């Protein structure tokens, strides 16, 4: 009888703790959500560096929100920094190993770098966990089928031959 209050308190604490674990992904803080919206708008406007700045600011405001890393990875990929994008995707996978968007995004970034075999490993993982009808699986399969795209050489990167010859 004298352990009844202790047992009730322990049961209540256990119930609250377990319900918090089952709550799933939490929302970003209001300030971080505003910065994420700014980053998405910049990304849609074709300004990946401005988007990266906004997403990094959101990460400083709310470092526990995992979705920011996915946005950062997408912006890094659009800016041509696939290695950095892969690092962001892996941070998401460290926090949530079954995040299909991160597995697919990492695979697409690997394809863009030319690492098709590693991307196929991600595809196999997606097919086993999500199925072949899953949107993420189909996106990665399409990226692998398309293969790595050739990089465009800008005119600024080509230097003229500076050797002077006499007639």
Secondary structure per residue as TSV (DSSP state, phi and psi in degrees):
chain	resnum	aa	ss	phi	psi
A	1	X	-	360.0	-38.8
A	2	X	T	-76.1	-10.6
A	3	X	T	-93.2	-4.4
A	4	X	H	-60.1	-47.0
A	5	X	H	-63.9	-37.9
A	6	X	H	-65.2	-43.0
A	7	X	H	-64.4	-40.2
A	8	X	H	-64.9	-43.2
A	9	X	H	-64.5	-41.6
A	10	X	H	-65.0	-40.7
A	11	X	H	-63.6	-41.9
A	12	X	H	-64.0	-43.9
A	13	X	H	-62.8	-41.8
A	14	X	H	-64.7	-41.4
A	15	X	H	-63.9	-42.9
A	16	X	H	-66.1	-43.2
A	17	X	H	-63.6	-44.1
A	18	X	H	-70.5	-32.9
A	19	X	H	-70.8	-30.5
A	20	X	H	-68.7	-36.3
A	21	X	H	-69.5	-29.4
A	22	X	T	-89.8	-0.2
A	23	X	T	-69.3	-22.9
A	24	X	-	86.2	-159.2
A	25	X	S	-69.0	131.1
A	26	X	-	-87.5	164.7
A	27	X	-	-80.8	156.2
A	28	X	-	-73.6	155.7
A	29	X	-	-63.5	155.7
A	30	X	H	-56.5	-41.4
A	31	X	H	-66.9	-41.9
A	32	X	H	-65.3	-38.9
A	33	X	H	-62.3	-37.3
A	34	X	H	-65.9	-42.3
A	35	X	H	-67.1	-36.6
A	36	X	H	-64.4	-41.3
A	37	X	H	-62.1	-40.4
A	38	X	H	-62.0	-41.5
A	39	X	H	-64.9	-41.4
A	40	X	H	-63.0	-41.6
A	41	X	H	-63.4	-41.5
A	42	X	H	-65.2	-38.8
A	43	X	H	-65.6	-41.8
A	44	X	H	-65.3	-29.1
A	45	X	T	-83.6	1.5
A	46	X	T	80.2	27.2
A	47	X	-	-118.4	76.2
A	48	X	H	-64.1	-33.3
A	49	X	H	-68.6	-39.2
A	50	X	H	-64.7	-37.7
A	51	X	H	-65.5	-42.2
A	52	X	H	-60.4	-42.6
A	53	X	H	-60.3	-43.8
A	54	X	H	-66.8	-42.2
A	55	X	H	-66.7	-38.9
A	56	X	H	-65.7	-36.3
A	57	X	H	-65.2	-39.5
A	58	X	H	-64.0	-35.7
A	59	X	H	-66.5	-35.9
A	60	X	H	-67.9	-39.8
A	61	X	H	-68.4	-42.7
A	62	X	-	-137.7	81.4
A	63	X	T	-69.8	-14.1
A	64	X	T	-85.9	-11.1
A	65	X	-	-81.9	113.1
A	66	X	T	-70.0	-30.9
A	67	X	H	-59.0	-28.0
A	68	X	H	-62.0	-36.9
A	69	X	H	-64.7	-36.4
A	70	X	H	-64.3	-41.9
A	71	X	H	-66.1	-41.5
A	72	X	H	-60.6	-42.0
A	73	X	H	-63.4	-42.9
A	74	X	H	-63.1	-43.7
A	75	X	H	-64.6	-40.0
A	76	X	H	-64.2	-39.7
A	77	X	H	-63.2	-42.5
A	78	X	H	-67.9	-24.2
A	79	X	T	-87.8	1.7
A	80	X	T	84.3	14.7
A	81	X	-	-107.3	71.1
A	82	X	H	-64.3	-35.2
A	83	X	H	-62.1	-42.7
A	84	X	H	-66.3	-39.7
A	85	X	H	-61.7	-42.5
A	86	X	H	-61.0	-39.7
A	87	X	H	-62.5	-40.2
A	88	X	H	-66.4	-42.9
A	89	X	H	-61.4	-39.0
A	90	X	H	-69.3	-30.5
A	91	X	H	-63.8	-41.5
A	92	X	H	-62.9	-43.5
A	93	X	H	-68.3	-26.6
A	94	X	H	-66.9	-39.5
A	95	X	H	-77.7	-38.5
A	96	X	-	-141.2	91.2
A	97	X	T	-61.6	-18.5
A	98	X	T	-103.9	23.4
A	99	X	-	-78.6	106.0
A	100	X	H	-64.9	-35.9
A	101	X	H	-63.4	-38.8
A	102	X	H	-70.5	-40.1
A	103	X	H	-63.0	-45.9
A	104	X	H	-66.1	-45.6
A	105	X	H	-61.8	-42.2
A	106	X	H	-61.4	-42.0
A	107	X	H	-62.4	-41.2
A	108	X	H	-66.1	-39.5
A	109	X	H	-64.9	-36.8
A	110	X	H	-64.5	-40.2
A	111	X	H	-61.2	-43.6
A	112	X	H	-62.4	-29.4
A	113	X	H	-83.2	-13.0
A	114	X	T	97.9	6.4
A	115	X	-	-92.3	72.6
A	116	X	H	-67.1	-36.9
A	117	X	H	-64.1	-41.9
A	118	X	H	-66.8	-36.6
A	119	X	H	-65.6	-36.2
A	120	X	H	-66.9	-30.3
A	121	X	H	-64.3	-42.8
A	122	X	H	-63.0	-39.7
A	123	X	H	-62.9	-42.6
A	124	X	H	-62.7	-40.0
A	125	X	H	-64.1	-43.1
A	126	X	H	-63.5	-42.9
A	127	X	H	-62.9	-35.9
A	128	X	H	-76.4	-32.8
A	129	X	H	-94.5	-34.3
A	130	X	T	-110.1	-27.8
A	131	X	-	98.5	164.6
A	132	X	T	-78.9	-15.2
A	133	X	T	-87.4	-5.7
A	134	X	S	-68.1	141.4
A	135	X	H	-60.3	-41.0
A	136	X	H	-64.5	-39.5
A	137	X	H	-63.7	-44.2
A	138	X	H	-65.8	-38.9
A	139	X	H	-63.1	-44.1
A	140	X	H	-68.3	-40.1
A	141	X	H	-61.6	-39.4
A	142	X	H	-65.4	-42.8
A	143	X	H	-63.7	-40.6
A	144	X	H	-66.3	-41.6
A	145	X	H	-64.5	-36.6
A	146	X	H	-70.3	-35.7
A	147	X	-	80.5	175.6
A	148	X	-	-68.0	137.6
A	149	X	-	-86.8	142.1
A	150	X	-	-66.4	141.5
A	151	X	-	-78.4	141.5
A	152	X	-	-89.0	132.2
A	153	X	-	-92.4	121.7
A	154	X	-	-79.8	151.3
A	155	X	G	-63.2	-29.9
A	156	X	G	-66.3	-23.7
A	157	X	G	-84.6	-10.6
A	158	X	-	-100.3	115.9
A	159	X	-	-94.3	139.0
A	160	X	-	-70.4	157.8
A	161	X	-	-71.2	120.4
A	162	X	-	-91.7	3.5
A	163	X	-	-75.3	128.4
A	164	X	-	-102.1	130.8
A	165	X	-	-115.2	151.2
A	166	X	-	-95.7	139.5
A	167	X	-	-73.9	360.0
